[in-house]
Amino acid sequence: MSNINNVPIATLKELHQYWLSKKGDRQMPARSDIQPREIAHLLADIVLVDVEHDPMRFRARLVGTNTVNAMGVDLTGQYVDQYVEKSGALPNFLWLVEEKRPYYVEGDISWLNKRYKKFCVAGFPLSDDGERVNMILYGACFYYDGRKP
């Protein structure tokens, strides 16, 4: 996991700045602070993940078209633990819920037998009560070996 302030991808940098602007002085913004029309040009690269507590589970509420196209499957409505056990996403999501701060990672889609496809992702916590993370705003960019977005 890398420092969110060192994100090299323009789309994810912009999403980070947007999240910061909505956060203000709070630890994290609420889902209601996020206005899709304000980031319409980023929506194809966004995934929204519901965080369920007791037991802790993550469900893909919305999966952007660029993510669907890169992965070759639409995971909207599915629980993350059903499809990404090998991807490393679960530990990152758990870290984000515990730490209540964004993260950035890079990797490949080996868990879908697509090692040739690389990704850069940034996760941003959202909270309706200002204390407990109940949603993750997730930006994802995909590329082939040697060619970052």
Phi, psi and omega in degrees: 000132182254164177296128182298335181284350180253023181296123182271356186259124185304316181300316181287327174298316180295318178296321177298314179298321178297313179301315178300318181295327180279333180290317183059229181274355181279166178291326180199151178281169174268162176302323181294342177284338183275118182251107183308324181296335179284339181232033184306322181290349179257351189301327180295340182255009185253142172234133173253130183238122174285138176253118176257139180251151175057070000274160180289119176215159182233130181235131179288110180278319183215132179236119181298154185298326179294325177290316177301313181297317182293322183273338181079015180205143177262115184261013179304131178087352182265153175281138183301321182292350177278340187226350183232032181306324184267355187280339184090359181294321183301312177299324178294317178297316179298318178300314181299316179297320180287313185278335180060039177213160185291162174219164178221134176218159174233153178183196176234169184263051182295331181291347173247021181057038179231056181302333181289344178263128179253162177218157170231128180226150174226133179248138183230126182285144173234146182214126178285333181255001178080359183233318185250128179292123177240358176203151176241126171269120192236122176257133183226132176234137184240150180202169177264161180318130174080002184222089179283151179294000000 
